[in-house]
Amino acid sequence: MKQALPLPPEVVQQVAEYFSLLSEPMRLRLLHLLRDEEKCVQELVEATQTSQANVSKHLKVMWQAGILSRRSEGTCAYYRVEDQMIFDLCNRVCDRLATRLEQQARNFRVLNSNRQA
């Protein structure tokens, strides 16, 4: 069997940082809102019902990571998803979680039917 080559610590750190971007629920909410079209910060504030500072903080993190792009129009900042691959990753995780939940539900149904018998 072929042994895997060790990963340089810098690579491991960059991968961990990329995944950590998705570990924040607010960022996932913002990505979902930006899935189909760009939105200005105020639209995102209203949709998330949180502060402008909080929304801007998370948008900045994703913009710096290259996931989002930003453009200004007058006094408004508009964001859109630049890296569509992020949705492929999210869909794979959601599909995996759905499969796991379906299996758990089947196990509970079996357990419940055994109790009633």
Backbone torsions as a table, in degrees:
resi	resn	phi	psi	omega
1	MET	NA	137.5	-177.4
2	LYS	-78.3	130.6	-179.5
3	GLN	-85.2	135.9	179.4
4	ALA	-69.0	140.8	176.8
5	LEU	-72.8	144.7	178.9
6	PRO	-67.4	143.6	177.8
7	LEU	-86.8	137.6	175.2
8	PRO	-62.9	142.1	-179.2
9	PRO	-54.9	-32.8	-179.6
10	GLU	-65.2	-37.5	179.3
11	VAL	-68.3	-46.1	178.9
12	VAL	-59.0	-41.8	179.6
13	GLN	-63.2	-43.7	-179.8
14	GLN	-65.4	-40.6	177.8
15	VAL	-64.2	-44.2	179.2
16	ALA	-61.2	-41.1	179.0
17	GLU	-65.0	-39.0	178.7
18	TYR	-63.4	-47.1	178.5
19	PHE	-65.2	-32.9	-179.9
20	SER	-65.5	-24.4	176.1
21	LEU	-59.0	-33.4	-177.0
22	LEU	-91.5	1.9	-178.4
23	SER	-85.7	-1.9	-178.7
24	GLU	-103.7	117.1	-178.1
25	PRO	-55.1	-37.8	-179.8
26	MET	-62.9	-37.0	179.0
27	ARG	-66.5	-38.0	176.9
28	LEU	-65.6	-39.5	176.5
29	ARG	-62.0	-44.4	-179.5
30	LEU	-64.9	-42.5	177.2
31	LEU	-59.5	-41.9	178.8
32	HIS	-61.1	-43.0	179.8
33	LEU	-66.8	-28.2	-179.1
34	LEU	-93.9	3.9	-173.4
35	ARG	-57.3	-42.8	-172.6
36	ASP	-102.4	-20.4	-177.5
37	GLU	-162.7	159.0	177.4
38	GLU	-71.7	154.9	179.0
39	LYS	-141.7	152.7	175.0
40	CYS	-83.7	162.0	-176.8
41	VAL	-57.0	-41.8	-177.7
42	GLN	-62.4	-38.6	176.6
43	GLU	-61.8	-40.2	179.9
44	LEU	-69.5	-36.7	176.3
45	VAL	-61.5	-46.7	-179.6
46	GLU	-64.9	-41.4	-178.3
47	ALA	-68.1	-33.7	-178.5
48	THR	-93.0	-12.5	-178.3
49	GLN	53.0	46.8	175.9
50	THR	-132.4	-178.9	-175.2
51	SER	-76.6	155.9	177.3
52	GLN	-63.1	-38.0	179.9
53	ALA	-62.7	-41.6	-179.8
54	ASN	-66.0	-47.5	179.1
55	VAL	-60.5	-47.6	-178.4
56	SER	-60.9	-38.8	179.5
57	LYS	-59.9	-47.1	-178.2
58	HIS	-70.7	-37.5	176.9
59	LEU	-62.6	-40.6	-179.5
60	LYS	-62.5	-42.1	179.7
61	VAL	-61.4	-45.1	-178.7
62	MET	-71.9	-32.7	176.3
63	TRP	-66.0	-44.5	179.4
64	GLN	-63.9	-29.1	179.4
65	ALA	-83.0	-6.1	178.8
66	GLY	85.6	7.9	178.7
67	ILE	-77.5	-35.6	-179.6
68	LEU	-114.1	156.5	168.5
69	SER	-117.4	161.8	-173.7
70	ARG	-137.3	141.3	171.7
71	ARG	-139.2	150.5	179.5
72	SER	-108.3	142.0	175.3
73	GLU	-139.4	106.0	-174.0
74	GLY	64.9	-124.9	179.7
75	THR	-96.9	4.0	-177.6
76	CYS	-102.1	142.1	173.7
77	ALA	-107.6	129.2	179.8
78	TYR	-111.1	136.6	179.5
79	TYR	-120.4	147.7	172.9
80	ARG	-145.4	160.0	-179.6
81	VAL	-76.7	123.2	179.2
82	GLU	-92.0	-35.0	-175.8
83	ASP	-108.3	89.4	-177.4
84	GLN	-63.6	-19.1	178.9
85	MET	-59.4	-23.7	-179.7
86	ILE	-59.1	-33.2	179.6
87	PHE	-73.8	-32.8	174.1
88	ASP	-61.0	-44.5	179.3
89	LEU	-63.0	-47.4	179.5
90	CYS	-62.4	-41.3	179.5
91	ASN	-63.5	-39.9	178.5
92	ARG	-63.3	-42.5	178.9
93	VAL	-65.4	-44.8	179.7
94	CYS	-62.6	-41.5	177.7
95	ASP	-61.8	-41.6	179.6
96	ARG	-64.7	-43.3	178.4
97	LEU	-64.4	-40.1	178.7
98	ALA	-62.4	-42.1	177.9
99	THR	-61.7	-44.2	179.7
100	ARG	-63.5	-43.2	179.5
101	LEU	-65.6	-38.8	177.1
102	GLU	-62.5	-40.6	178.4
103	GLN	-65.3	-42.0	177.9
104	GLN	-62.9	-40.9	179.0
105	ALA	-62.8	-41.6	177.1
106	ARG	-61.5	-41.5	179.3
107	ASN	-63.4	-40.5	178.6
108	PHE	-67.2	-38.0	178.2
109	ARG	-63.8	-40.8	177.6
110	VAL	-63.9	-45.2	179.9
111	LEU	-61.5	-43.1	-179.7
112	ASN	-66.2	-40.8	179.6
113	SER	-68.5	-32.2	176.6
114	ASN	-68.3	-34.5	179.1
115	ARG	-69.3	-36.2	-177.1
116	GLN	-78.6	-17.9	-176.9
117	ALA	-78.1	NA	NA
